[in-house]
Amino acid sequence: MTRFGTRAAVLLVGGLLVTAGTTGAQSASAAATASGVTATVNADGSYQIHTQQPADWTFNGSVGHALTSRSSTTGRDAVGEFQQVTFGYTDGVPRSGSIRVYQNVPVVVFGATNQTAAANSSAAAFPALTTPSLPYRESFQHAPFAPYQFNGSLAADSPLLNFDSHNNGFLVSPADNFAVSNMTRGANTVSDGIASGVATLPAGFTHRTILVVGQGVNSTFATWGSALMALGGKHPIPNDANATLDKLGYWTDNGASYYYKYDTSKGYAGTLAAVTKDFAAHGVPLGYLQLDSWWYPKGSSNTWQGNGTDRGGEYTYQAAPELFPSGLAAFHQQVGLPLVTHARWIDSASPYRRQYQMSGNVVTDPKFWNSTMNYLSAAGVTAFEQDWLGQDAQPKYNLTDPNAFMDGMGNAAAANNVAMQYCMALPWNTLQSTLYQNLQTTRVSQDRFERSKWDSFLFDSRLASALGEWPWTDVFMSTETTNLLLATLSGGMVGVGDAIGKENAANLLRSVRADGVIVKPDVPIVPVDSVYTATAQGGTPPMVAETHTDHDGLRDGYFFAYARNGGSQSISFRPDDQGIAGPSYVYNYLTGAGKLVPAAGTYTDTVNADGSYYVVAPVGSSGIALLGDAGKFVSLGSKRISQLSDDGTVHTRVTFATNEKSVTLHGYAPSAPRATATDGTVGAVHYDTTTHLFTATVTPGSDHDAAVSFAGH
């Protein structure tokens, strides 16, 4: 679909040389440097950004007019200390520009303001940069789920990463006005302005753009995302922020067992009540229930089934009386679990079109959003899922309506303590999520998670996680071990859609504790840097993706790898590239075999299309590599191993659910270690002299914890 017409063009900033590191007004020859970045602004309107790290690069541009004023200031914002050049010029209307360079991070923020109302034209776009010539690019398509692409055409609302064979790169994106931004690129140029569909810019209108340079694709994304979140006022979201992130969930969306169908002898509400009882009876209690689009009336038929090929949009956003005769709040009381509720667009037949202010197929009226979120909160809804963002749930693209839609939703949800999830998001939706602290999760792959969606899930998780969103795989069945594994490694939600009696409790207990709490990594799993270069070079290189947990200076890694060519492929990775310092032990979770890797060493293996999974633990000064809970995918996740250190003896604290009786710890040691417990108990150590792997059973103390130490002989 086309969001707006012809893209805008170029422009930039000028008047004196400056970078953070010095203070006060400066002469035309003044200079300073911050984080290896120097910004030079010249009196003729030309400017340069020069970097020393990760490479000697220069970005050039010009506003095309001599400057009428210039000044230099220092300050601090949410990103950090900065120095800024501000300047004025006239190109038919008076304008001002700015370049802000930060003291401690390689980030540059450009700003452009028209001082009077002005026609929006390509000549007013700011900034416009001639860039270093790097061979590879990654961006995200203007399509549902913002699919990644390498070396493709640039969507107007997408960030743009350029990088070289050493994974050194720079990333440019809008820093505000995300819905109507107009990113353009040429052979070695990039610019950012406002979409041509916006005819006029009001007096005082400002548009900002961010440039980040970095060494390593993942590091560059992380620096960019942290800066953009800071500018938007968003803080990192804990991976257990609410029930949807903390506990196992049950989903009823497309691909699940009860998507638009139910046990007719029980009714829809009765079926889901039976699901919750069944999971609990099998020792894997659910933490929440998701109600997909079936739960409210849709289409011109005003029925829960809806009508037409897509069933239609929301007729009214309330529980369908045929399914919930006593209402949504009563159903919440019946199941005793928090709810997640799905939302579509507003149907053409909906009475809301007469009651509320709208734009396109979405409501921009705060009264609607306040009423909706009040209703949901009173009915036990913990999270609101706005779906179809990249298709039917779109506003008109002007300077006000996209913000009114997104702000109305986000602010009303926050006021009612309702978290949000985006689904089918476009790039601009994902960037705009940095304005909403309660936007916690986003779908990054299409309906019904499966093998064919692994690539998109992993690559698109990089964009989402950089901007503070926990990626969501979408629903799958608990019998699907690798899908369950990847969902767990996402660090976000784990949700299944099995029919009553069909769940695989043993599999689920690899992901969650007996109280349903997910044992997960600290960050979402994403491809390692080398995969980006290999993929951008063409062909189908193997996938290697990584996440980790950190404990008191010790980092444990979790690597998932698979062949992308349909057969088998050789993979390699260096644990120390992922922050796992010194020698380490690489344990193949699926085969039970392991191998020592020396400091700065490389691990190699052959993988097939179904994937291999490795837990990587550092060998500390004790000579021991603790691998954690032998029964869990993320065996050293903080919800199981709450503390871990090695001062010549491994010290660990094991956390239990209230109904758990024991946990088996395992690890590598050159000889059988001694185990002692100061809280709870630890059984005899069983040691295999051939593999050098050991196990020990731990039972909790009075506070459902155990403190256990392992020492070498």
C-alpha positions as CSV (number, residue, x, y, z in Angstrom):
1,M,0.0,0.0,0.0
2,T,1.1,3.6,-0.6
3,R,1.2,5.9,2.4
4,F,2.0,9.1,0.6
5,G,3.2,10.5,-2.7
6,T,6.5,11.5,-4.0
7,R,9.3,11.5,-1.5
8,A,11.0,14.7,-0.4
9,A,14.7,15.6,-1.1
10,V,17.7,17.1,0.7
11,L,19.2,19.9,2.8
12,L,21.4,20.6,5.9
13,V,23.1,23.0,8.2
14,G,25.9,25.5,8.5
15,G,28.0,28.2,10.2
16,L,30.9,27.1,12.5
17,L,33.0,24.2,13.6
18,V,32.0,22.5,16.8
19,T,31.7,19.3,18.8
20,A,31.0,18.5,22.4
21,G,34.0,18.8,24.6
22,T,34.3,22.6,24.7
23,T,31.9,25.2,26.0
24,G,30.6,28.7,25.1
25,A,30.2,30.5,21.8
26,Q,32.9,29.7,19.2
27,S,34.5,31.4,16.3
28,A,34.2,30.1,12.7
29,S,37.4,28.2,13.2
30,A,36.5,26.7,16.6
31,A,36.5,23.0,16.9
32,A,35.9,20.2,19.5
33,T,35.3,16.5,19.4
34,A,33.0,14.1,21.3
35,S,33.0,10.3,21.1
36,G,35.2,10.6,18.0
37,V,32.6,12.8,16.2
38,T,33.3,16.3,14.9
39,A,30.6,18.6,13.5
40,T,31.7,21.5,11.3
41,V,29.2,24.2,10.3
42,N,30.4,26.8,7.8
43,A,29.2,30.4,7.0
44,D,28.2,29.5,3.5
45,G,25.7,26.9,4.7
46,S,27.8,23.8,4.2
47,Y,28.5,21.4,7.0
48,Q,30.4,18.2,7.7
49,I,30.2,15.4,10.2
50,H,33.5,13.7,10.7
51,T,34.1,10.5,12.6
52,Q,37.3,8.9,13.9
53,Q,35.7,5.7,15.2
54,P,34.8,3.2,14.0
55,A,36.4,4.6,10.8
56,D,37.6,7.8,9.3
57,W,34.3,8.9,7.7
58,T,32.9,12.2,6.5
59,F,29.3,13.2,6.0
60,N,28.7,16.3,3.9
61,G,25.8,18.6,3.2
62,S,24.6,22.1,2.7
63,V,21.5,24.2,3.2
64,G,22.2,26.0,-0.1
65,H,22.2,29.4,1.5
66,A,24.6,31.6,3.5
67,L,23.8,31.7,7.2
68,T,22.1,34.8,8.8
69,S,23.1,33.8,12.3
70,R,24.9,31.1,14.3
71,S,25.6,30.2,17.9
72,S,27.0,27.4,20.0
73,T,25.6,26.1,23.2
74,T,26.1,23.3,25.6
75,G,23.6,21.4,27.6
76,R,22.2,18.1,28.7
77,D,19.1,16.1,27.7
78,A,17.9,12.6,28.3
79,V,20.6,11.2,26.0
80,G,23.5,13.0,27.8
81,E,25.7,16.0,27.7
82,F,25.9,17.7,24.3
83,Q,27.2,20.7,22.4
84,Q,25.0,22.2,19.7
85,V,25.4,24.5,16.8
86,T,22.2,26.5,16.0
87,F,22.0,28.7,12.9
88,G,19.6,30.7,10.8
89,Y,19.1,31.1,7.0
90,T,16.5,32.1,4.5
91,D,15.3,30.1,1.5
92,G,12.1,32.1,0.8
93,V,11.1,31.7,4.5
94,P,13.2,32.2,7.6
95,R,14.4,28.8,8.9
96,S,16.7,27.6,11.7
97,G,18.7,24.5,12.0
98,S,20.8,22.7,14.6
99,I,23.3,20.0,14.9
100,R,23.7,18.4,18.4
101,V,26.7,16.2,19.2
102,Y,26.9,14.2,22.4
103,Q,29.8,13.9,24.7
104,N,29.7,10.2,25.6
105,V,27.9,8.4,22.8
106,P,28.5,8.6,19.0
107,V,25.1,10.2,18.3
108,V,24.2,13.3,16.3
109,V,20.8,14.9,16.3
110,F,19.8,17.3,13.5
111,G,16.9,19.7,13.9
112,A,15.1,22.0,11.4
113,T,12.5,24.6,12.2
114,N,10.6,26.9,9.8
115,Q,10.0,30.2,11.6
116,T,6.8,31.0,9.6
117,A,4.2,28.9,7.9
118,A,5.7,27.4,4.8
119,A,4.8,25.1,1.9
120,N,6.4,21.7,2.4
121,S,8.8,21.1,-0.4
122,S,11.8,19.0,-1.2
123,A,14.0,22.0,-0.9
124,A,13.1,22.3,2.8
125,A,14.1,18.7,3.7
126,F,16.7,18.5,6.4
127,P,19.2,16.9,6.8
128,A,20.6,15.8,3.5
129,L,23.9,14.0,3.7
130,T,26.5,12.7,1.3
131,T,27.6,9.6,3.1
132,P,30.6,7.2,3.2
133,S,30.3,4.5,0.5
134,L,29.6,1.3,2.4
135,P,28.7,-1.9,0.6
136,Y,25.7,-3.2,2.6
137,R,22.3,-1.9,3.8
138,E,19.5,-3.0,6.0
139,S,16.1,-1.4,6.3
140,F,12.5,-2.3,7.0
141,Q,9.7,-2.4,4.5
142,H,6.5,-0.3,4.7
143,A,4.4,-3.4,5.2
144,P,2.7,-5.3,8.1
145,F,5.3,-6.4,10.7
146,A,7.9,-4.1,9.1
147,P,9.8,-7.0,7.4
148,Y,13.6,-6.7,7.2
149,Q,15.4,-6.4,3.9
150,F,19.0,-6.2,2.8
151,N,20.1,-3.9,0.0
152,G,16.5,-3.0,-1.0
153,S,14.8,0.2,-1.7
154,L,14.3,2.5,1.3
155,A,10.8,2.9,2.8
156,A,10.0,6.5,3.7
157,D,9.4,5.6,7.4
158,S,12.2,3.2,7.9
159,P,15.6,3.5,9.6
160,L,18.5,2.9,7.4
161,L,21.6,1.0,8.4
162,N,24.7,1.1,6.2
163,F,27.6,-1.2,7.1
164,D,30.8,-2.8,5.8
165,S,32.4,-6.2,5.9
166,H,33.8,-5.5,9.4
167,N,30.3,-4.6,10.6
168,N,31.2,-1.0,11.1
169,G,28.3,1.2,10.2
170,F,26.0,4.2,10.5
171,L,22.3,4.3,11.1
172,V,20.0,7.2,10.1
173,S,16.4,7.6,11.1
174,P,13.7,10.2,11.9
175,A,13.8,11.3,15.6
176,D,10.2,12.5,15.6
177,N,7.2,13.0,13.2
178,F,7.6,9.3,12.5
179,A,4.3,8.8,10.6
180,V,5.0,11.5,8.0
181,S,8.8,11.3,7.9
182,N,10.3,10.9,4.4
183,M,13.6,9.1,4.4
184,T,15.2,9.0,0.9
185,R,18.5,7.5,-0.3
186,G,20.7,7.7,-3.4
187,A,23.9,6.0,-4.3
188,N,25.8,7.6,-1.4
189,T,23.2,10.0,0.0
190,V,20.5,10.0,2.6
191,S,18.0,12.7,3.6
192,D,15.1,13.1,5.9
193,G,12.2,15.4,5.4
194,I,8.4,15.4,5.6
195,A,6.2,13.5,3.2
196,S,4.9,15.4,0.2
197,G,1.3,14.5,1.2
198,V,1.7,17.1,3.9
199,A,1.2,20.4,1.9
200,T,2.0,23.0,4.6
201,L,4.2,23.2,7.6
202,P,2.9,25.5,10.4
203,A,5.1,28.2,12.0
204,G,7.4,26.7,14.5
205,F,7.3,23.2,13.1
206,T,10.4,21.2,13.9
207,H,11.6,17.9,12.5
208,R,14.6,16.0,14.0
209,T,16.8,13.3,12.5
210,I,19.3,11.0,14.3
211,L,22.6,9.7,13.0
212,V,24.5,7.0,14.9
213,V,27.9,5.5,14.1
214,G,29.2,2.3,15.6
215,Q,31.3,-0.8,15.5
216,G,29.1,-3.9,15.2
217,V,25.6,-4.1,13.8
218,N,24.0,-5.0,17.1
219,S,26.0,-2.4,19.0
220,T,24.9,0.3,16.5
221,F,21.3,-0.7,16.8
222,A,21.5,-0.7,20.6
223,T,23.1,2.8,20.7
224,W,20.5,4.2,18.3
225,G,17.6,2.6,20.1
226,S,18.8,3.8,23.5
227,A,19.1,7.3,22.2
228,L,15.7,7.3,20.4
229,M,14.1,5.9,23.6
230,A,15.7,8.6,25.7
231,L,14.5,11.4,23.3
232,G,11.0,9.9,23.5
233,G,11.1,9.6,27.3
234,K,10.8,5.8,27.4
235,H,12.8,3.6,29.8
236,P,13.7,-0.1,29.4
237,I,10.9,-2.5,30.3
238,P,11.7,-5.3,32.7
239,N,11.2,-8.8,31.2
240,D,8.7,-9.5,33.9
241,A,6.8,-6.2,33.8
242,N,3.3,-7.8,34.0
243,A,1.6,-11.1,33.7
244,T,2.0,-11.3,30.0
245,L,5.8,-11.1,30.2
246,D,6.2,-13.0,33.5
247,K,4.1,-16.1,33.0
248,L,3.0,-18.6,30.5
249,G,-0.1,-17.5,28.5
250,Y,-2.8,-19.0,26.4
251,W,-3.7,-17.6,23.0
252,T,-6.8,-17.9,20.8
253,D,-5.6,-16.1,17.7
254,N,-5.2,-17.4,14.2
255,G,-3.5,-20.8,14.3
256,A,-4.6,-21.6,17.8
257,S,-7.0,-24.4,18.6
258,Y,-9.9,-22.1,19.6
259,Y,-9.7,-19.4,17.0
260,Y,-13.3,-18.7,16.1
261,K,-14.3,-22.2,17.4
262,Y,-15.0,-23.8,20.7
263,D,-16.4,-26.9,22.4
264,T,-20.1,-26.4,21.7
265,S,-21.0,-28.4,24.8
266,K,-19.2,-25.8,26.9
267,G,-19.7,-22.5,25.0
268,Y,-16.7,-20.2,24.3
269,A,-16.4,-19.0,27.8
270,G,-16.8,-22.5,29.2
271,T,-14.2,-23.8,26.8
272,L,-11.6,-21.3,28.0
273,A,-12.4,-21.9,31.6
274,A,-11.8,-25.6,31.0
275,V,-8.5,-24.8,29.3
276,T,-7.3,-23.0,32.4
277,K,-8.3,-25.9,34.7
278,D,-6.7,-28.4,32.4
279,F,-3.3,-26.6,32.3
280,A,-3.3,-26.2,36.0
281,A,-4.1,-29.9,36.5
282,H,-1.1,-30.8,34.5
283,G,1.3,-28.7,36.6
284,V,1.7,-25.8,34.2
285,P,-0.7,-23.0,35.4
286,L,-1.5,-20.2,33.0
287,G,-0.8,-16.6,33.8
288,Y,-3.3,-14.9,31.4
289,L,-5.7,-15.5,28.6
290,Q,-5.7,-13.8,25.2
291,L,-9.1,-13.1,23.5
292,D,-8.7,-12.6,19.8
293,S,-11.0,-10.8,17.4
294,W,-13.8,-13.3,18.0
295,W,-14.6,-11.7,21.3
296,Y,-16.4,-8.5,20.0
297,P,-19.1,-7.9,17.4
298,K,-17.7,-7.2,13.8
299,G,-18.8,-6.2,10.4
300,S,-22.2,-4.9,9.2
301,S,-23.8,-8.1,10.7
302,N,-22.9,-6.9,14.2
303,T,-22.0,-10.5,15.2
304,W,-19.0,-12.2,16.8
305,Q,-18.4,-14.2,13.6
306,G,-18.5,-11.0,11.4
307,N,-19.0,-11.1,7.7
308,G,-17.0,-11.0,4.5
309,T,-13.6,-12.5,3.8
310,D,-11.9,-10.6,6.6
311,R,-14.9,-10.7,9.0
312,G,-15.0,-6.9,9.1
313,G,-13.9,-4.3,11.6
314,E,-15.1,-3.5,15.1
315,Y,-18.9,-2.8,15.2
316,T,-18.6,-2.1,18.9
317,Y,-15.7,-2.8,21.1
318,Q,-17.4,-4.8,23.9
319,A,-17.9,-8.5,24.7
320,A,-20.2,-10.2,22.2
321,P,-23.4,-11.0,24.2
322,E,-23.9,-14.3,22.5
323,L,-20.5,-15.5,23.9
324,F,-20.4,-13.6,27.2
325,P,-24.0,-13.1,28.3
326,S,-22.9,-11.8,31.7
327,G,-20.2,-9.5,30.3
328,L,-16.4,-9.5,30.1
329,A,-15.9,-8.7,33.8
330,A,-17.9,-11.7,34.8
331,F,-15.8,-13.9,32.5
332,H,-12.7,-12.6,34.1
333,Q,-14.1,-13.5,37.5
334,Q,-15.0,-17.0,36.1
335,V,-11.4,-17.8,34.9
336,G,-9.6,-15.8,37.6
337,L,-6.8,-14.7,35.1
338,P,-5.8,-11.4,33.6
339,L,-6.9,-11.0,30.0
340,V,-5.3,-9.7,26.8
341,T,-7.9,-8.3,24.3
342,H,-7.4,-7.9,20.6
343,A,-8.6,-5.0,18.6
344,R,-9.1,-4.4,14.8
345,W,-10.1,-1.2,12.9
346,I,-13.5,0.5,13.0
347,D,-16.0,-1.1,10.6
348,S,-17.7,1.1,8.0
349,A,-21.1,0.2,9.6
350,S,-20.0,0.9,13.2
351,P,-22.0,3.5,15.1
352,Y,-18.7,4.8,16.4
353,R,-18.3,6.7,13.1
354,R,-21.2,8.9,14.2
355,Q,-20.3,9.1,17.8
356,Y,-16.5,9.9,17.7
357,Q,-14.0,11.8,15.7
358,M,-12.2,9.5,13.3
359,S,-9.4,9.5,10.7
360,G,-9.4,6.8,8.1
361,N,-10.5,3.6,9.9
362,V,-9.4,4.5,13.4
363,V,-10.7,6.7,16.2
364,T,-8.8,9.9,17.1
365,D,-11.2,11.0,19.8
366,P,-9.8,10.8,23.3
367,K,-13.4,10.2,24.6
368,F,-13.5,6.8,22.8
369,W,-10.1,5.7,24.1
370,N,-10.8,6.8,27.7
371,S,-14.1,4.9,27.7
372,T,-12.6,1.8,26.1
373,M,-9.6,1.6,28.4
374,N,-11.9,2.2,31.5
375,Y,-14.1,-0.7,30.3
376,L,-11.1,-3.0,29.8
377,S,-9.4,-2.2,33.1
378,A,-12.7,-2.8,35.0
379,A,-13.0,-6.2,33.3
380,G,-9.5,-7.4,34.3
381,V,-7.7,-6.7,31.1
382,T,-3.9,-6.4,31.6
383,A,-2.9,-5.7,28.0
384,F,-4.5,-4.3,24.8
385,E,-3.4,-5.6,21.4
386,Q,-3.9,-3.2,18.5
387,D,-3.8,-5.3,15.4
388,W,-4.0,-4.5,11.7
389,L,-1.8,-1.5,12.1
390,G,-0.1,-2.1,8.7
391,Q,-3.3,-2.6,6.8
392,D,-6.8,-1.4,7.8
393,A,-6.1,0.2,11.2
394,Q,-4.5,3.3,9.7
395,P,-5.3,7.1,10.0
396,K,-5.0,9.7,7.4
397,Y,-1.3,10.8,7.1
398,N,-1.1,14.4,8.1
399,L,0.6,16.3,11.0
400,T,-2.1,15.6,13.5
401,D,-4.2,12.4,13.0
402,P,-1.5,9.7,13.4
403,N,-0.4,11.2,16.7
404,A,-4.0,11.6,17.8
405,F,-4.7,8.0,17.1
406,M,-1.5,6.6,18.8
407,D,-1.5,9.1,21.6
408,G,-5.1,8.6,22.4
409,M,-4.6,4.9,22.6
410,G,-1.4,5.0,24.6
411,N,-2.3,7.7,27.1
412,A,-5.7,6.2,27.9
413,A,-4.2,2.8,28.3
414,A,-1.5,4.1,30.6
415,A,-4.0,6.0,32.7
416,N,-5.9,2.8,33.3
417,N,-2.7,0.7,33.9
418,V,-3.2,-1.3,30.7
419,A,-0.1,-2.4,28.8
420,M,-0.1,-2.4,25.0
421,Q,1.0,-4.6,22.2
422,Y,1.3,-3.7,18.5
423,C,0.6,-6.2,15.8
424,M,1.2,-5.8,12.0
425,A,3.1,-2.6,12.8
426,L,4.7,-0.5,10.1
427,P,8.2,1.0,10.7
428,W,6.7,4.3,11.9
429,N,4.5,2.6,14.5
430,T,7.6,0.8,15.9
431,L,9.6,4.1,16.1
432,Q,6.7,5.9,17.6
433,S,6.5,3.3,20.4
434,T,9.4,5.1,22.0
435,L,6.8,7.7,23.2
436,Y,4.7,5.1,25.2
437,Q,6.1,3.5,28.3
438,N,3.2,1.0,28.4
439,L,3.9,-0.3,24.9
440,Q,5.7,-3.4,26.1
441,T,5.5,-6.0,23.3
442,T,5.1,-6.3,19.6
443,R,4.5,-9.1,17.1
444,V,7.5,-9.4,14.7
445,S,6.3,-12.4,12.6
446,Q,3.2,-13.4,10.8
447,D,0.3,-15.5,12.1
448,R,1.0,-18.9,13.7
449,F,4.7,-19.2,14.5
450,E,6.5,-22.0,12.6
451,R,9.8,-22.9,11.0
452,S,9.3,-20.7,7.9
453,K,9.1,-17.6,10.2
454,W,12.3,-18.1,12.2
455,D,14.3,-15.7,10.0
456,S,11.8,-12.9,10.1
457,F,11.3,-13.3,13.8
458,L,15.1,-13.1,14.5
459,F,16.0,-10.2,12.1
460,D,12.9,-8.2,13.0
461,S,13.5,-8.7,16.7
462,R,16.6,-6.5,16.3
463,L,14.5,-3.5,15.4
464,A,11.8,-4.1,18.0
465,S,14.2,-4.8,20.9
466,A,16.4,-1.8,20.1
467,L,13.4,0.4,20.7
468,G,12.4,-1.2,24.0
469,E,9.8,-3.7,22.7
470,W,9.9,-7.3,23.7
471,P,9.4,-9.3,20.5
472,W,6.5,-11.8,20.3
473,T,6.6,-14.9,18.1
474,D,2.8,-15.5,17.9
475,V,1.0,-18.6,19.0
476,F,2.3,-22.2,18.5
477,M,1.7,-25.6,20.2
478,S,3.5,-26.8,23.3
479,T,4.5,-30.0,21.5
480,E,6.8,-27.9,19.1
481,T,10.0,-27.9,21.0
482,T,12.1,-25.5,18.9
483,N,9.2,-23.0,18.6
484,L,8.8,-23.1,22.4
485,L,12.6,-22.6,22.7
486,L,12.7,-19.6,20.5
487,A,9.8,-18.0,22.2
488,T,11.5,-18.5,25.5
489,L,14.8,-17.0,24.1
490,S,12.9,-13.9,23.0
491,G,12.9,-12.8,26.6
492,G,9.3,-11.8,26.1
493,M,6.0,-13.6,26.0
494,V,5.5,-17.4,25.8
495,G,2.0,-18.3,24.6
496,V,0.5,-21.6,23.3
497,G,-2.8,-22.6,21.8
498,D,-3.2,-26.3,22.5
499,A,-6.6,-27.9,22.7
500,I,-7.9,-29.2,26.0
501,G,-5.8,-32.3,27.0
502,K,-3.3,-31.8,24.2
503,E,-0.7,-29.7,26.0
504,N,2.8,-31.1,26.5
505,A,3.5,-30.3,30.2
506,A,7.0,-31.8,30.1
507,N,8.0,-29.5,27.3
508,L,6.4,-26.4,28.9
509,L,8.3,-27.1,32.1
510,R,11.6,-26.6,30.1
511,S,10.4,-23.0,29.7
512,V,8.5,-22.2,32.9
513,R,8.7,-23.1,36.6
514,A,5.9,-25.0,38.2
515,D,4.1,-21.7,39.0
516,G,4.0,-20.7,35.3
517,V,6.8,-18.1,35.7
518,I,9.0,-18.1,32.6
519,V,12.8,-18.7,33.1
520,K,14.1,-16.5,30.4
521,P,17.2,-14.5,29.3
522,D,17.9,-10.9,30.1
523,V,17.6,-9.7,26.4
524,P,15.9,-10.8,23.3
525,I,17.7,-13.2,21.0
526,V,19.0,-11.6,17.8
527,P,21.4,-12.7,15.0
528,V,25.1,-12.2,15.7
529,D,26.9,-9.6,13.7
530,S,28.6,-12.0,11.3
531,V,25.1,-13.2,10.1
532,Y,24.3,-9.7,8.9
533,T,27.4,-9.4,6.7
534,A,27.0,-12.9,5.3
535,T,23.3,-12.4,4.5
536,A,23.9,-9.0,2.9
537,Q,26.5,-10.6,0.7
538,G,23.8,-12.8,-0.8
539,G,23.0,-16.5,-0.7
540,T,21.6,-18.3,2.4
541,P,24.3,-18.5,5.1
542,P,23.4,-20.3,8.3
543,M,21.7,-18.5,11.2
544,V,23.5,-18.0,14.5
545,A,21.6,-16.0,17.1
546,E,22.4,-15.2,20.7
547,T,21.0,-13.9,24.0
548,H,22.4,-14.1,27.5
549,T,22.0,-13.6,31.2
550,D,24.4,-11.6,33.5
551,H,25.3,-12.4,37.1
552,D,27.9,-10.4,39.0
553,G,30.3,-10.0,36.1
554,L,29.6,-13.5,34.7
555,R,27.8,-13.7,31.4
556,D,26.2,-16.9,30.2
557,G,25.2,-17.2,26.6
558,Y,22.4,-19.0,24.7
559,F,23.0,-19.6,21.0
560,F,20.5,-21.0,18.5
561,A,21.8,-22.0,15.1
562,Y,20.2,-23.6,12.0
563,A,20.9,-24.2,8.4
564,R,19.0,-21.8,6.1
565,N,19.7,-23.7,2.9
566,G,17.4,-26.6,3.6
567,G,20.2,-29.0,4.3
568,S,23.2,-28.8,6.6
569,Q,25.7,-26.0,7.1
570,S,28.8,-25.4,9.2
571,I,28.5,-22.7,11.8
572,S,31.0,-21.0,14.1
573,F,30.9,-18.4,16.9
574,R,33.3,-16.9,19.4
575,P,31.9,-16.7,22.9
576,D,34.0,-13.7,23.7
577,D,32.5,-11.7,20.9
578,Q,29.3,-11.9,22.9
579,G,30.9,-10.8,26.2
580,I,31.6,-14.3,27.6
581,A,35.1,-13.6,28.8
582,G,37.9,-16.1,29.2
583,P,37.6,-19.9,28.5
584,S,34.1,-21.2,28.3
585,Y,32.2,-24.5,28.1
586,V,29.8,-24.9,25.2
587,Y,27.0,-27.4,26.0
588,N,24.7,-28.7,23.2
589,Y,21.4,-28.8,25.0
590,L,19.7,-31.1,22.5
591,T,22.5,-33.7,22.4
592,G,23.9,-33.4,25.9
593,A,27.5,-33.1,24.6
594,G,29.9,-30.3,25.4
595,K,33.3,-28.8,24.6
596,L,35.8,-26.5,26.2
597,V,36.6,-23.4,24.2
598,P,39.8,-21.5,25.1
599,A,39.8,-17.7,25.7
600,A,39.2,-15.9,22.3
601,G,38.6,-19.4,20.8
602,T,36.0,-20.3,18.2
603,Y,33.3,-23.0,18.5
604,T,32.3,-24.8,15.3
605,D,29.6,-27.3,14.5
606,T,27.4,-28.6,11.7
607,V,23.7,-27.8,12.0
608,N,20.6,-28.8,10.0
609,A,17.4,-27.0,9.2
610,D,15.8,-28.0,12.5
611,G,18.3,-26.1,14.6
612,S,20.8,-26.7,17.4
613,Y,20.9,-25.0,20.8
614,Y,23.9,-24.3,22.9
615,V,24.3,-23.0,26.5
616,V,27.7,-21.3,26.9
617,A,29.0,-20.8,30.5
618,P,32.3,-19.2,31.4
619,V,34.9,-21.2,33.2
620,G,35.6,-19.1,36.3
621,S,38.6,-19.0,38.6
622,S,37.3,-22.2,40.3
623,G,37.8,-24.1,37.0
624,I,34.1,-24.8,37.0
625,A,31.5,-23.8,34.4
626,L,28.0,-23.9,36.1
627,L,25.3,-24.7,33.5
628,G,22.4,-24.1,35.9
629,D,19.1,-25.9,36.0
630,A,19.4,-29.1,33.8
631,G,15.7,-29.0,33.2
632,K,15.4,-25.5,31.7
633,F,16.1,-24.1,28.3
634,V,17.5,-20.9,29.8
635,S,19.2,-22.8,32.6
636,L,20.8,-19.8,34.2
637,G,17.9,-17.4,33.9
638,S,17.4,-15.1,36.9
639,K,14.0,-16.6,37.8
640,R,15.9,-19.8,38.6
641,I,19.5,-18.8,39.3
642,S,19.0,-15.4,41.1
643,Q,22.7,-15.1,42.1
644,L,25.9,-16.5,40.7
645,S,29.6,-15.6,41.3
646,D,33.0,-17.3,41.2
647,D,35.8,-16.3,43.5
648,G,37.6,-19.6,43.3
649,T,34.4,-21.2,44.5
650,V,31.1,-21.1,42.6
651,H,28.4,-19.5,44.7
652,T,24.8,-19.7,43.5
653,R,21.3,-19.0,44.8
654,V,18.5,-21.1,43.4
655,T,14.9,-19.8,43.4
656,F,12.0,-22.2,43.6
657,A,8.3,-21.9,43.0
658,T,6.3,-22.6,46.2
659,N,5.2,-26.1,44.9
660,E,8.7,-27.2,43.6
661,K,10.5,-29.8,45.6
662,S,13.9,-30.0,43.9
663,V,16.1,-28.8,41.1
664,T,19.0,-30.6,39.4
665,L,22.0,-28.4,38.8
666,H,24.7,-29.4,36.3
667,G,28.0,-28.1,35.0
668,Y,31.5,-28.8,33.8
669,A,34.5,-29.3,36.1
670,P,37.9,-30.8,35.4
671,S,37.4,-33.1,38.4
672,A,34.5,-33.9,40.7
673,P,33.6,-30.7,42.7
674,R,32.6,-30.5,46.3
675,A,29.1,-29.2,46.9
676,T,27.8,-27.5,50.1
677,A,24.6,-25.7,51.0
678,T,24.1,-22.9,53.5
679,D,20.4,-22.6,52.8
680,G,18.3,-25.6,51.7
681,T,20.2,-28.8,50.9
682,V,22.3,-30.3,48.2
683,G,22.7,-34.0,47.5
684,A,25.6,-36.0,46.4
685,V,27.5,-34.8,43.3
686,H,27.4,-37.3,40.4
687,Y,30.4,-36.9,38.2
688,D,31.2,-38.4,34.8
689,T,34.9,-38.8,34.4
690,T,34.6,-39.1,30.6
691,T,32.5,-36.0,29.9
692,H,33.6,-34.0,33.0
693,L,30.0,-33.1,33.6
694,F,28.4,-33.2,37.1
695,T,24.9,-33.0,38.5
696,A,23.6,-32.4,42.0
697,T,20.1,-32.2,43.3
698,V,19.1,-29.1,45.3
699,T,16.1,-28.7,47.6
700,P,14.8,-25.4,48.9
701,G,15.0,-23.9,52.4
702,S,12.3,-22.1,54.3
703,D,12.1,-19.1,51.8
704,H,11.9,-21.3,48.7
705,D,15.5,-20.6,48.0
706,A,18.7,-22.6,48.3
707,A,22.3,-21.3,48.6
708,V,24.8,-23.7,47.1
709,S,28.5,-23.6,46.5
710,F,30.8,-25.8,44.3
711,A,34.5,-25.9,44.8
712,G,37.2,-27.8,42.9
713,H,39.4,-30.5,44.6
